[in-house]
Amino acid sequence: MSALSILRKKVHYELKVPRCGTCKHYTAKSQMRDSVPKGWLQLCKLHAFTIKHDACCDTWVSKDGKEVVE
């Protein structure tokens, strides 16, 4: 086990935590202006508003339809 693995285990580092970016309702669309890419518009398909990738709400659902991360 590497030092990095030991540290991650010690601080209870988690990869798959609930956040908008891992939600079933998350979508990202490319924004263009004068045919030049200007970034990504991140949206919630369920509530129809812009979001942040690392935010989360009470209606989060995983990509496979589960409501709780195990």
PDB file of N, CA, C and O in Angstrom:
ATOM      1  N   MET A   1       0.852  -1.175   0.000  1.00  0.00           N
ATOM      2  CA  MET A   1       0.000   0.000   0.000  1.00  0.00           C
ATOM      3  C   MET A   1       0.903   1.246   0.000  1.00  0.00           C
ATOM      4  O   MET A   1       1.841   1.345   0.791  1.00  0.00           O
ATOM      5  N   SER A   2       0.607   2.177  -0.888  1.00  0.00           N
ATOM      6  CA  SER A   2       1.440   3.369  -1.006  1.00  0.00           C
ATOM      7  C   SER A   2       1.117   4.370   0.099  1.00  0.00           C
ATOM      8  O   SER A   2       0.084   4.270   0.760  1.00  0.00           O
ATOM      9  N   ALA A   3       2.012   5.335   0.290  1.00  0.00           N
ATOM     10  CA  ALA A   3       1.800   6.374   1.296  1.00  0.00           C
ATOM     11  C   ALA A   3       0.538   7.174   0.979  1.00  0.00           C
ATOM     12  O   ALA A   3      -0.193   7.578   1.884  1.00  0.00           O
ATOM     13  N   LEU A   4       0.290   7.398  -0.302  1.00  0.00           N
ATOM     14  CA  LEU A   4      -0.904   8.133  -0.714  1.00  0.00           C
ATOM     15  C   LEU A   4      -2.173   7.356  -0.378  1.00  0.00           C
ATOM     16  O   LEU A   4      -3.151   7.944   0.085  1.00  0.00           O
ATOM     17  N   SER A   5      -2.171   6.053  -0.603  1.00  0.00           N
ATOM     18  CA  SER A   5      -3.318   5.206  -0.260  1.00  0.00           C
ATOM     19  C   SER A   5      -3.572   5.207   1.241  1.00  0.00           C
ATOM     20  O   SER A   5      -4.721   5.248   1.681  1.00  0.00           O
ATOM     21  N   ILE A   6      -2.523   5.162   2.010  1.00  0.00           N
ATOM     22  CA  ILE A   6      -2.648   5.184   3.468  1.00  0.00           C
ATOM     23  C   ILE A   6      -3.245   6.509   3.931  1.00  0.00           C
ATOM     24  O   ILE A   6      -4.130   6.527   4.786  1.00  0.00           O
ATOM     25  N   LEU A   7      -2.772   7.604   3.377  1.00  0.00           N
ATOM     26  CA  LEU A   7      -3.291   8.921   3.727  1.00  0.00           C
ATOM     27  C   LEU A   7      -4.764   9.047   3.357  1.00  0.00           C
ATOM     28  O   LEU A   7      -5.558   9.553   4.150  1.00  0.00           O
ATOM     29  N   ARG A   8      -5.138   8.590   2.158  1.00  0.00           N
ATOM     30  CA  ARG A   8      -6.543   8.647   1.739  1.00  0.00           C
ATOM     31  C   ARG A   8      -7.435   7.852   2.688  1.00  0.00           C
ATOM     32  O   ARG A   8      -8.526   8.301   3.038  1.00  0.00           O
ATOM     33  N   LYS A   9      -6.977   6.682   3.101  1.00  0.00           N
ATOM     34  CA  LYS A   9      -7.752   5.863   4.033  1.00  0.00           C
ATOM     35  C   LYS A   9      -7.852   6.552   5.392  1.00  0.00           C
ATOM     36  O   LYS A   9      -8.905   6.517   6.028  1.00  0.00           O
ATOM     37  N   LYS A  10      -6.776   7.169   5.834  1.00  0.00           N
ATOM     38  CA  LYS A  10      -6.738   7.843   7.129  1.00  0.00           C
ATOM     39  C   LYS A  10      -7.728   9.011   7.197  1.00  0.00           C
ATOM     40  O   LYS A  10      -8.373   9.218   8.225  1.00  0.00           O
ATOM     41  N   VAL A  11      -7.847   9.766   6.116  1.00  0.00           N
ATOM     42  CA  VAL A  11      -8.740  10.939   6.114  1.00  0.00           C
ATOM     43  C   VAL A  11     -10.122  10.623   5.551  1.00  0.00           C
ATOM     44  O   VAL A  11     -10.923  11.536   5.347  1.00  0.00           O
ATOM     45  N   HIS A  12     -10.418   9.339   5.293  1.00  0.00           N
ATOM     46  CA  HIS A  12     -11.704   8.873   4.764  1.00  0.00           C
ATOM     47  C   HIS A  12     -12.057   9.555   3.446  1.00  0.00           C
ATOM     48  O   HIS A  12     -13.182  10.018   3.260  1.00  0.00           O
ATOM     49  N   TYR A  13     -11.102   9.613   2.546  1.00  0.00           N
ATOM     50  CA  TYR A  13     -11.283  10.216   1.223  1.00  0.00           C
ATOM     51  C   TYR A  13     -12.306   9.408   0.427  1.00  0.00           C
ATOM     52  O   TYR A  13     -12.197   8.185   0.335  1.00  0.00           O
ATOM     53  N   GLU A  14     -13.308  10.096  -0.153  1.00  0.00           N
ATOM     54  CA  GLU A  14     -14.355   9.426  -0.909  1.00  0.00           C
ATOM     55  C   GLU A  14     -14.385   9.939  -2.341  1.00  0.00           C
ATOM     56  O   GLU A  14     -14.283  11.143  -2.575  1.00  0.00           O
ATOM     57  N   LEU A  15     -14.523   9.038  -3.288  1.00  0.00           N
ATOM     58  CA  LEU A  15     -14.582   9.417  -4.694  1.00  0.00           C
ATOM     59  C   LEU A  15     -16.006   9.647  -5.185  1.00  0.00           C
ATOM     60  O   LEU A  15     -16.246  10.573  -5.959  1.00  0.00           O
ATOM     61  N   LYS A  16     -16.935   8.838  -4.759  1.00  0.00           N
ATOM     62  CA  LYS A  16     -18.290   8.861  -5.320  1.00  0.00           C
ATOM     63  C   LYS A  16     -19.289   9.484  -4.349  1.00  0.00           C
ATOM     64  O   LYS A  16     -20.215   8.814  -3.892  1.00  0.00           O
ATOM     65  N   VAL A  17     -19.104  10.747  -4.039  1.00  0.00           N
ATOM     66  CA  VAL A  17     -20.040  11.441  -3.153  1.00  0.00           C
ATOM     67  C   VAL A  17     -21.134  12.099  -3.982  1.00  0.00           C
ATOM     68  O   VAL A  17     -20.901  12.452  -5.138  1.00  0.00           O
ATOM     69  N   PRO A  18     -22.324  12.270  -3.414  1.00  0.00           N
ATOM     70  CA  PRO A  18     -23.404  12.933  -4.152  1.00  0.00           C
ATOM     71  C   PRO A  18     -23.043  14.376  -4.491  1.00  0.00           C
ATOM     72  O   PRO A  18     -22.658  15.150  -3.615  1.00  0.00           O
ATOM     73  N   ARG A  19     -23.168  14.726  -5.751  1.00  0.00           N
ATOM     74  CA  ARG A  19     -22.969  16.100  -6.229  1.00  0.00           C
ATOM     75  C   ARG A  19     -23.624  16.186  -7.600  1.00  0.00           C
ATOM     76  O   ARG A  19     -23.879  15.163  -8.236  1.00  0.00           O
ATOM     77  N   CYS A  20     -23.892  17.391  -8.049  1.00  0.00           N
ATOM     78  CA  CYS A  20     -24.604  17.569  -9.318  1.00  0.00           C
ATOM     79  C   CYS A  20     -23.922  16.835 -10.477  1.00  0.00           C
ATOM     80  O   CYS A  20     -24.603  16.266 -11.330  1.00  0.00           O
ATOM     81  N   GLY A  21     -22.612  16.842 -10.515  1.00  0.00           N
ATOM     82  CA  GLY A  21     -21.887  16.205 -11.605  1.00  0.00           C
ATOM     83  C   GLY A  21     -22.080  14.701 -11.696  1.00  0.00           C
ATOM     84  O   GLY A  21     -21.833  14.113 -12.749  1.00  0.00           O
ATOM     85  N   THR A  22     -22.521  14.061 -10.606  1.00  0.00           N
ATOM     86  CA  THR A  22     -22.765  12.620 -10.619  1.00  0.00           C
ATOM     87  C   THR A  22     -24.253  12.294 -10.590  1.00  0.00           C
ATOM     88  O   THR A  22     -24.625  11.135 -10.405  1.00  0.00           O
ATOM     89  N   CYS A  23     -25.104  13.293 -10.769  1.00  0.00           N
ATOM     90  CA  CYS A  23     -26.557  13.109 -10.724  1.00  0.00           C
ATOM     91  C   CYS A  23     -27.109  12.711 -12.092  1.00  0.00           C
ATOM     92  O   CYS A  23     -26.574  13.095 -13.132  1.00  0.00           O
ATOM     93  N   LYS A  24     -28.169  11.948 -12.067  1.00  0.00           N
ATOM     94  CA  LYS A  24     -28.850  11.508 -13.283  1.00  0.00           C
ATOM     95  C   LYS A  24     -29.402  12.694 -14.075  1.00  0.00           C
ATOM     96  O   LYS A  24     -29.522  12.610 -15.297  1.00  0.00           O
ATOM     97  N   HIS A  25     -29.734  13.775 -13.414  1.00  0.00           N
ATOM     98  CA  HIS A  25     -30.367  14.929 -14.040  1.00  0.00           C
ATOM     99  C   HIS A  25     -29.377  15.979 -14.553  1.00  0.00           C
ATOM    100  O   HIS A  25     -29.790  17.003 -15.098  1.00  0.00           O
ATOM    101  N   TYR A  26     -28.084  15.733 -14.385  1.00  0.00           N
ATOM    102  CA  TYR A  26     -27.046  16.689 -14.796  1.00  0.00           C
ATOM    103  C   TYR A  26     -26.834  16.645 -16.312  1.00  0.00           C
ATOM    104  O   TYR A  26     -26.795  15.572 -16.914  1.00  0.00           O
ATOM    105  N   THR A  27     -26.700  17.809 -16.905  1.00  0.00           N
ATOM    106  CA  THR A  27     -26.318  17.897 -18.311  1.00  0.00           C
ATOM    107  C   THR A  27     -25.426  19.114 -18.508  1.00  0.00           C
ATOM    108  O   THR A  27     -25.566  20.112 -17.800  1.00  0.00           O
ATOM    109  N   ALA A  28     -24.519  19.035 -19.459  1.00  0.00           N
ATOM    110  CA  ALA A  28     -23.629  20.158 -19.768  1.00  0.00           C
ATOM    111  C   ALA A  28     -23.689  20.404 -21.270  1.00  0.00           C
ATOM    112  O   ALA A  28     -23.579  19.478 -22.073  1.00  0.00           O
ATOM    113  N   LYS A  29     -23.865  21.658 -21.629  1.00  0.00           N
ATOM    114  CA  LYS A  29     -23.934  22.039 -23.037  1.00  0.00           C
ATOM    115  C   LYS A  29     -22.839  23.046 -23.337  1.00  0.00           C
ATOM    116  O   LYS A  29     -22.580  23.951 -22.544  1.00  0.00           O
ATOM    117  N   SER A  30     -22.207  22.886 -24.473  1.00  0.00           N
ATOM    118  CA  SER A  30     -21.160  23.810 -24.899  1.00  0.00           C
ATOM    119  C   SER A  30     -21.775  25.154 -25.275  1.00  0.00           C
ATOM    120  O   SER A  30     -22.782  25.213 -25.981  1.00  0.00           O
ATOM    121  N   GLN A  31     -21.161  26.224 -24.799  1.00  0.00           N
ATOM    122  CA  GLN A  31     -21.605  27.570 -25.158  1.00  0.00           C
ATOM    123  C   GLN A  31     -20.715  28.094 -26.276  1.00  0.00           C
ATOM    124  O   GLN A  31     -19.490  27.998 -26.200  1.00  0.00           O
ATOM    125  N   MET A  32     -21.332  28.648 -27.311  1.00  0.00           N
ATOM    126  CA  MET A  32     -20.592  29.187 -28.452  1.00  0.00           C
ATOM    127  C   MET A  32     -20.946  30.663 -28.635  1.00  0.00           C
ATOM    128  O   MET A  32     -22.084  31.071 -28.403  1.00  0.00           O
ATOM    129  N   ARG A  33     -19.975  31.443 -29.048  1.00  0.00           N
ATOM    130  CA  ARG A  33     -20.206  32.836 -29.405  1.00  0.00           C
ATOM    131  C   ARG A  33     -19.360  33.120 -30.639  1.00  0.00           C
ATOM    132  O   ARG A  33     -18.136  32.991 -30.607  1.00  0.00           O
ATOM    133  N   ASP A  34     -20.012  33.501 -31.708  1.00  0.00           N
ATOM    134  CA  ASP A  34     -19.326  33.749 -32.985  1.00  0.00           C
ATOM    135  C   ASP A  34     -18.483  32.546 -33.401  1.00  0.00           C
ATOM    136  O   ASP A  34     -17.346  32.697 -33.850  1.00  0.00           O
ATOM    137  N   SER A  35     -19.050  31.359 -33.246  1.00  0.00           N
ATOM    138  CA  SER A  35     -18.412  30.083 -33.603  1.00  0.00           C
ATOM    139  C   SER A  35     -17.155  29.771 -32.795  1.00  0.00           C
ATOM    140  O   SER A  35     -16.325  28.972 -33.228  1.00  0.00           O
ATOM    141  N   VAL A  36     -17.008  30.394 -31.627  1.00  0.00           N
ATOM    142  CA  VAL A  36     -15.863  30.144 -30.762  1.00  0.00           C
ATOM    143  C   VAL A  36     -16.387  29.567 -29.434  1.00  0.00           C
ATOM    144  O   VAL A  36     -17.287  30.144 -28.823  1.00  0.00           O
ATOM    145  N   PRO A  37     -15.832  28.441 -28.991  1.00  0.00           N
ATOM    146  CA  PRO A  37     -16.277  27.864 -27.716  1.00  0.00           C
ATOM    147  C   PRO A  37     -16.006  28.814 -26.550  1.00  0.00           C
ATOM    148  O   PRO A  37     -14.911  29.364 -26.438  1.00  0.00           O
ATOM    149  N   LYS A  38     -17.001  29.006 -25.684  1.00  0.00           N
ATOM    150  CA  LYS A  38     -16.865  29.921 -24.544  1.00  0.00           C
ATOM    151  C   LYS A  38     -17.040  29.211 -23.203  1.00  0.00           C
ATOM    152  O   LYS A  38     -17.159  29.877 -22.174  1.00  0.00           O
ATOM    153  N   GLY A  39     -17.058  27.904 -23.188  1.00  0.00           N
ATOM    154  CA  GLY A  39     -17.207  27.167 -21.938  1.00  0.00           C
ATOM    155  C   GLY A  39     -18.418  26.259 -21.963  1.00  0.00           C
ATOM    156  O   GLY A  39     -18.957  25.941 -23.023  1.00  0.00           O
ATOM    157  N   TRP A  40     -18.832  25.853 -20.790  1.00  0.00           N
ATOM    158  CA  TRP A  40     -19.930  24.907 -20.654  1.00  0.00           C
ATOM    159  C   TRP A  40     -21.032  25.485 -19.792  1.00  0.00           C
ATOM    160  O   TRP A  40     -20.764  26.112 -18.767  1.00  0.00           O
ATOM    161  N   LEU A  41     -22.264  25.276 -20.204  1.00  0.00           N
ATOM    162  CA  LEU A  41     -23.439  25.637 -19.442  1.00  0.00           C
ATOM    163  C   LEU A  41     -23.909  24.366 -18.747  1.00  0.00           C
ATOM    164  O   LEU A  41     -24.309  23.410 -19.411  1.00  0.00           O
ATOM    165  N   GLN A  42     -23.866  24.345 -17.424  1.00  0.00           N
ATOM    166  CA  GLN A  42     -24.244  23.159 -16.656  1.00  0.00           C
ATOM    167  C   GLN A  42     -25.668  23.337 -16.158  1.00  0.00           C
ATOM    168  O   GLN A  42     -25.992  24.333 -15.511  1.00  0.00           O
ATOM    169  N   LEU A  43     -26.523  22.356 -16.467  1.00  0.00           N
ATOM    170  CA  LEU A  43     -27.945  22.464 -16.174  1.00  0.00           C
ATOM    171  C   LEU A  43     -28.478  21.246 -15.433  1.00  0.00           C
ATOM    172  O   LEU A  43     -27.955  20.140 -15.567  1.00  0.00           O
ATOM    173  N   CYS A  44     -29.536  21.472 -14.645  1.00  0.00           N
ATOM    174  CA  CYS A  44     -30.306  20.394 -14.043  1.00  0.00           C
ATOM    175  C   CYS A  44     -31.520  20.175 -14.928  1.00  0.00           C
ATOM    176  O   CYS A  44     -32.344  21.076 -15.085  1.00  0.00           O
ATOM    177  N   LYS A  45     -31.638  18.986 -15.510  1.00  0.00           N
ATOM    178  CA  LYS A  45     -32.777  18.676 -16.389  1.00  0.00           C
ATOM    179  C   LYS A  45     -34.086  18.565 -15.610  1.00  0.00           C
ATOM    180  O   LYS A  45     -35.153  18.835 -16.160  1.00  0.00           O
ATOM    181  N   LEU A  46     -34.018  18.177 -14.354  1.00  0.00           N
ATOM    182  CA  LEU A  46     -35.216  18.019 -13.543  1.00  0.00           C
ATOM    183  C   LEU A  46     -35.823  19.367 -13.165  1.00  0.00           C
ATOM    184  O   LEU A  46     -37.031  19.568 -13.288  1.00  0.00           O
ATOM    185  N   HIS A  47     -34.971  20.292 -12.701  1.00  0.00           N
ATOM    186  CA  HIS A  47     -35.458  21.585 -12.206  1.00  0.00           C
ATOM    187  C   HIS A  47     -35.276  22.727 -13.203  1.00  0.00           C
ATOM    188  O   HIS A  47     -35.781  23.826 -12.972  1.00  0.00           O
ATOM    189  N   ALA A  48     -34.574  22.493 -14.296  1.00  0.00           N
ATOM    190  CA  ALA A  48     -34.373  23.472 -15.370  1.00  0.00           C
ATOM    191  C   ALA A  48     -33.733  24.774 -14.897  1.00  0.00           C
ATOM    192  O   ALA A  48     -34.242  25.860 -15.172  1.00  0.00           O
ATOM    193  N   PHE A  49     -32.610  24.658 -14.181  1.00  0.00           N
ATOM    194  CA  PHE A  49     -31.834  25.844 -13.836  1.00  0.00           C
ATOM    195  C   PHE A  49     -30.349  25.520 -13.912  1.00  0.00           C
ATOM    196  O   PHE A  49     -29.966  24.350 -13.921  1.00  0.00           O
ATOM    197  N   THR A  50     -29.508  26.556 -13.968  1.00  0.00           N
ATOM    198  CA  THR A  50     -28.068  26.344 -14.044  1.00  0.00           C
ATOM    199  C   THR A  50     -27.547  25.908 -12.679  1.00  0.00           C
ATOM    200  O   THR A  50     -28.084  26.292 -11.639  1.00  0.00           O
ATOM    201  N   ILE A  51     -26.499  25.106 -12.703  1.00  0.00           N
ATOM    202  CA  ILE A  51     -25.939  24.540 -11.484  1.00  0.00           C
ATOM    203  C   ILE A  51     -24.428  24.611 -11.498  1.00  0.00           C
ATOM    204  O   ILE A  51     -23.826  24.978 -12.507  1.00  0.00           O
ATOM    205  N   LYS A  52     -23.820  24.264 -10.389  1.00  0.00           N
ATOM    206  CA  LYS A  52     -22.376  24.079 -10.275  1.00  0.00           C
ATOM    207  C   LYS A  52     -22.125  22.577 -10.205  1.00  0.00           C
ATOM    208  O   LYS A  52     -22.894  21.842  -9.586  1.00  0.00           O
ATOM    209  N   HIS A  53     -21.064  22.130 -10.830  1.00  0.00           N
ATOM    210  CA  HIS A  53     -20.722  20.705 -10.916  1.00  0.00           C
ATOM    211  C   HIS A  53     -20.594  20.060  -9.540  1.00  0.00           C
ATOM    212  O   HIS A  53     -20.984  18.906  -9.361  1.00  0.00           O
ATOM    213  N   ASP A  54     -20.050  20.792  -8.563  1.00  0.00           N
ATOM    214  CA  ASP A  54     -19.790  20.211  -7.250  1.00  0.00           C
ATOM    215  C   ASP A  54     -20.846  20.544  -6.201  1.00  0.00           C
ATOM    216  O   ASP A  54     -20.621  20.310  -5.014  1.00  0.00           O
ATOM    217  N   ALA A  55     -21.993  21.084  -6.613  1.00  0.00           N
ATOM    218  CA  ALA A  55     -23.097  21.373  -5.691  1.00  0.00           C
ATOM    219  C   ALA A  55     -23.998  20.141  -5.572  1.00  0.00           C
ATOM    220  O   ALA A  55     -23.759  19.129  -6.229  1.00  0.00           O
ATOM    221  N   CYS A  56     -25.026  20.229  -4.740  1.00  0.00           N
ATOM    222  CA  CYS A  56     -25.958  19.110  -4.589  1.00  0.00           C
ATOM    223  C   CYS A  56     -27.279  19.609  -4.000  1.00  0.00           C
ATOM    224  O   CYS A  56     -27.308  20.596  -3.264  1.00  0.00           O
ATOM    225  N   CYS A  57     -28.364  18.919  -4.330  1.00  0.00           N
ATOM    226  CA  CYS A  57     -29.677  19.267  -3.767  1.00  0.00           C
ATOM    227  C   CYS A  57     -30.330  18.018  -3.193  1.00  0.00           C
ATOM    228  O   CYS A  57     -29.761  16.928  -3.259  1.00  0.00           O
ATOM    229  N   ASP A  58     -31.519  18.174  -2.632  1.00  0.00           N
ATOM    230  CA  ASP A  58     -32.220  17.061  -1.990  1.00  0.00           C
ATOM    231  C   ASP A  58     -32.810  16.053  -2.976  1.00  0.00           C
ATOM    232  O   ASP A  58     -33.225  14.970  -2.565  1.00  0.00           O
ATOM    233  N   THR A  59     -32.857  16.382  -4.257  1.00  0.00           N
ATOM    234  CA  THR A  59     -33.432  15.462  -5.245  1.00  0.00           C
ATOM    235  C   THR A  59     -32.353  14.727  -6.043  1.00  0.00           C
ATOM    236  O   THR A  59     -32.638  14.209  -7.123  1.00  0.00           O
ATOM    237  N   TRP A  60     -31.129  14.674  -5.534  1.00  0.00           N
ATOM    238  CA  TRP A  60     -30.028  13.991  -6.207  1.00  0.00           C
ATOM    239  C   TRP A  60     -30.361  12.513  -6.386  1.00  0.00           C
ATOM    240  O   TRP A  60     -30.866  11.860  -5.473  1.00  0.00           O
ATOM    241  N   VAL A  61     -30.066  11.994  -7.592  1.00  0.00           N
ATOM    242  CA  VAL A  61     -30.234  10.584  -7.922  1.00  0.00           C
ATOM    243  C   VAL A  61     -29.001  10.154  -8.717  1.00  0.00           C
ATOM    244  O   VAL A  61     -28.568  10.872  -9.619  1.00  0.00           O
ATOM    245  N   SER A  62     -28.434   8.997  -8.394  1.00  0.00           N
ATOM    246  CA  SER A  62     -27.234   8.554  -9.092  1.00  0.00           C
ATOM    247  C   SER A  62     -27.544   8.233 -10.554  1.00  0.00           C
ATOM    248  O   SER A  62     -28.709   8.113 -10.932  1.00  0.00           O
ATOM    249  N   LYS A  63     -26.517   8.097 -11.362  1.00  0.00           N
ATOM    250  CA  LYS A  63     -26.677   7.825 -12.801  1.00  0.00           C
ATOM    251  C   LYS A  63     -27.461   6.542 -13.054  1.00  0.00           C
ATOM    252  O   LYS A  63     -28.174   6.446 -14.052  1.00  0.00           O
ATOM    253  N   ASP A  64     -27.341   5.553 -12.163  1.00  0.00           N
ATOM    254  CA  ASP A  64     -28.064   4.291 -12.350  1.00  0.00           C
ATOM    255  C   ASP A  64     -29.436   4.266 -11.655  1.00  0.00           C
ATOM    256  O   ASP A  64     -30.086   3.222 -11.614  1.00  0.00           O
ATOM    257  N   GLY A  65     -29.874   5.399 -11.115  1.00  0.00           N
ATOM    258  CA  GLY A  65     -31.209   5.508 -10.542  1.00  0.00           C
ATOM    259  C   GLY A  65     -31.322   5.315  -9.046  1.00  0.00           C
ATOM    260  O   GLY A  65     -32.418   5.427  -8.496  1.00  0.00           O
ATOM    261  N   LYS A  66     -30.204   5.024  -8.363  1.00  0.00           N
ATOM    262  CA  LYS A  66     -30.244   4.870  -6.911  1.00  0.00           C
ATOM    263  C   LYS A  66     -30.252   6.250  -6.264  1.00  0.00           C
ATOM    264  O   LYS A  66     -29.669   7.192  -6.799  1.00  0.00           O
ATOM    265  N   GLU A  67     -30.910   6.368  -5.120  1.00  0.00           N
ATOM    266  CA  GLU A  67     -30.970   7.650  -4.431  1.00  0.00           C
ATOM    267  C   GLU A  67     -29.871   7.807  -3.401  1.00  0.00           C
ATOM    268  O   GLU A  67     -29.634   8.924  -2.941  1.00  0.00           O
ATOM    269  N   VAL A  68     -29.188   6.733  -3.018  1.00  0.00           N
ATOM    270  CA  VAL A  68     -28.166   6.784  -1.993  1.00  0.00           C
ATOM    271  C   VAL A  68     -26.887   6.157  -2.528  1.00  0.00           C
ATOM    272  O   VAL A  68     -26.936   5.120  -3.189  1.00  0.00           O
ATOM    273  N   VAL A  69     -25.754   6.770  -2.251  1.00  0.00           N
ATOM    274  CA  VAL A  69     -24.457   6.221  -2.639  1.00  0.00           C
ATOM    275  C   VAL A  69     -24.033   5.219  -1.583  1.00  0.00           C
ATOM    276  O   VAL A  69     -24.097   5.502  -0.387  1.00  0.00           O
ATOM    277  N   GLU A  70     -23.600   4.053  -2.022  1.00  0.00           N
ATOM    278  CA  GLU A  70     -23.164   3.018  -1.081  1.00  0.00           C
ATOM    279  C   GLU A  70     -21.675   2.922  -1.051  1.00  0.00           C
ATOM    280  O   GLU A  70     -21.125   2.103  -0.315  1.00  0.00           O
TER     281      GLU A  70
END
